[in-house]
Each structure stands twice: as C-alpha cells, then as structure tokens.
Amino acid sequence: MSEDGLPQLDPVIHAQARLRVTVALSSLGPGDRITFPRLQQLLDMTPGNLSTHLRKLEDAGYVEITKAFEHRTPVTLVELTTRGRAAFEDYTKALHRLLEVPGDGRA
C-alpha cells in the first residue's frame, strides 16, 4: 500500500508490453511452456522488443527461459514461474482494489 492507502501495482508487470506477456503466459497451465516465435506471434511484437521485456521479467524471477533442441533445431521456450504467477495474482488483486468505487459496500 502507498502512503495514500492505494494499492501499489508491480512496476515490472505494469508496463504494457510486460503485462501483455504475463497475461499470455498466465493462460498456460503451470509448467506449460510456449515457444518464443509463437509468443511473438500472439503478441505481435518484434523479436528485440519481446526479448527486452522477457529479460526484465526473467530478472525479476517471473519467467523462465529455456534453450533446447528439437530435431537438431534450436528452440527457445518461455514459461511463467510460480513466483511470476503469484506476482500476477497479486497484481490483479491490487488492480481490482484500485478500481473499486469508494463506498460501494465491497471490501
């Protein structure tokens, strides 16, 4: 909570591009991964832009990036970590609290 009593939004997730990435990854089941090109296609982002935002999410421990080979072809896999799922859940709860109308009877 901030000094004015309003909930704080996680600045790592709050950036529009990182929020889009987090939402997309949260739609996968726990432990499920998506390839970098597929994520790029879903979000309509350039490789460089997506890489930059994934790096920030990875540095925060919210995503895990795995490099592997499938049939001798390199593939980059991305998944939301347990910490990332918890951070996104906290983010959405804070956003809901922030959007509540004062005095509407909801707590």
Secondary structure, DSSP 4 states (H G I P E B T S, - for coil): --TTSPPPP-HHHHSHHHHHHHHHHHTSPTT--EEHHHHHHHHT--HHHHHHHHHHHHHTTSEEEEEEEETTEEEEEEEE-HHHHHHHHHHHHHHHHHHSPTTSS--
